[in-house]
Amino acid sequence: MDAEQKLTFLLEDKYLDDDLRTIAAKVRDGVRIDQDECIVLYERGELGYLGVLANTIRTRMHRDITYFNRNFHIEPTNLCVYDCKFCSYSRLIKERADGWEATMEEILGVVKSYDDEPVTEVHIVGGVMPQYNMSFYMDLFTAIKNHRPDLHVKALTPVEYHYIFKKAKVDYATGMAMMKDAGLESMPGGGAEIFHPEIRNQIAKDKCNAEQWLQIHEEWHKLGMHSNATMLYGHIEQYWHRVDHMERLRQLQDKTEGFQAFIPLKFRNKGNQMSNVPESTVVEDLRNYAISRIYLDNFPHIKAYWAMISRETAQLSLNFGVNDIDGTIDDTTKIYSMAGAEEQHPAMSTKELVELIKQAGKHPIERDTLYNVITDYNEVVFDEDAPNKQARYYQLPVLNDK
C-alpha cells in the first residue's frame, strides 16, 4: 500500500476524529492547514496518523529520495558573550580556561587537512566573541575560497551576524552583502530557538530577537542566497509556541522562498542550566518531525541531524516526513555531544549513511549544499560487498581539535 492509499484508507476510518479528518482531507487535496489545526495535530494527532499525513507529503515532494552530504564542521570557539540557559556548549568569558579559541591559521589548517577528501561543505558556527569580528570572518571566508574554490562555505547564524554588524556599525543589508562578497555562500539555521518572547526571554534573552533573526535571513534571501531554519523544541515551550515559531518561518518563506530546509532541534539537558527539564521522548520527536512536514508546506526539505537524535531515530524519521539526514560530519562537532547526544563521537562513512537510508526503504542521494545531485547511491555496490574485493570506501578522517 503506497502513501496515497494509506491516506485514503485513513479517511475511510469512521472512528476518526472529525477535526483530524478535516486536516487529513486538506492534505489529500493539497490545501494548507492553519495554526489552530496545527495545534490540533500536536494535541490529538497520534503517531501513526501523523506519519501517514507526513509521509504522503514527503512522497509527493521527493518520492523515496533521502539526501545527505559530505561535510565537516569548524567551531572557532566555544567562548561566548551570551548566556543561553539551554546551552551545554558555550562557556562565558570568565570560564575561559574551559574553552578554546582558534586562530585564523588554526582554522585554515583544519580546512587544509581535508584537501584530499571529497567533502563539499564546511559548516562554521560557534560562540560569539569580540575578536571574531566582521573583518576576521570576511578574511576567513575569502581565504577558504582562495584555497579551495569548490568548497561551499556555510557559516554563522543571525546571532553572530547581529553581534558583529552592530560592532562594525553596519546595517543588516550591507553586512550580508559584504559577507557574500567575501565568500559566504549559505547560512545555517541556528539561533532561532523559540521565537515567541514569552519563551525566548527565559532561555536566550541576551541575543538577537525573533524579528532580528528573521530580518537577517530576509536580507540574505534578497541577495538570491539560501539558508536553513531551526526550532529548539522539547523544553519549557508549549505546543502553541512551536506553531507560532513555524508560522513566522512560513510567512517569511512565502515572501522570499529562500529557506531550503527546516531542522527541528531536540533539547538535550546535559550540562546546562535547564538540566532539571526532562527531554522529549522518541515518539514526541517523530510527531514533531511529522507535524513540521505537514505545516511547513513551502519548505522543500525537512532535515534530521542524526548526530543529535541518534542514527536509529534519524532512520525512523524518514517515515515521518524527513527527507535529509545531513552529512558525514566526521567527529568535528562538539555542540551535540556536549549536550548529551547519543552520538558522543559523531562520524559516519558514506557507506554507513547509504546503508542506513536503504534499510529504511529509501533512495540515498549524495547532494551538495544547494541540493544538486552529486551521486545516486541507489545502485552503488561498495567494494567490500563485491566478491574477492578488498574493503575500500571513503572514510572521513577524525579531527581531534581543541
TABEL-V139281 format. One record per run of one state. SS is the DSSP state (hx for helix, st for strand, lp for the rest). FROM is the first residue (numbers start at 0). TO is the last residue. If there is no record, write none. Layout:
ss & from & to
SS & FROM & TO
SS & FROM & TO
//
This chain:
ss & from & to
lp & 0 & 1
hx & 2 & 10
lp & 11 & 16
hx & 17 & 28
lp & 29 & 33
hx & 34 & 43
lp & 44 & 45
hx & 46 & 61
lp & 62 & 63
st & 64 & 68
lp & 69 & 69
st & 70 & 73
lp & 74 & 75
st & 76 & 76
lp & 77 & 77
st & 78 & 78
lp & 79 & 89
st & 90 & 90
lp & 91 & 91
hx & 92 & 97
lp & 98 & 99
st & 100 & 100
lp & 101 & 102
hx & 103 & 111
lp & 112 & 119
st & 120 & 123
lp & 124 & 132
hx & 133 & 146
lp & 147 & 150
st & 151 & 154
lp & 155 & 156
hx & 157 & 167
lp & 168 & 170
hx & 171 & 181
lp & 182 & 184
st & 185 & 186
lp & 187 & 195
hx & 196 & 202
lp & 203 & 208
hx & 209 & 221
lp & 222 & 224
st & 225 & 232
lp & 233 & 237
hx & 238 & 255
lp & 256 & 257
st & 258 & 265
lp & 266 & 280
hx & 281 & 294
lp & 295 & 299
st & 300 & 302
lp & 303 & 304
hx & 305 & 308
lp & 309 & 309
hx & 310 & 316
lp & 317 & 322
st & 323 & 326
lp & 327 & 335
hx & 336 & 338
lp & 339 & 348
hx & 349 & 358
lp & 359 & 361
st & 362 & 366
lp & 367 & 371
st & 372 & 375
lp & 376 & 381
hx & 382 & 384
lp & 385 & 401
//
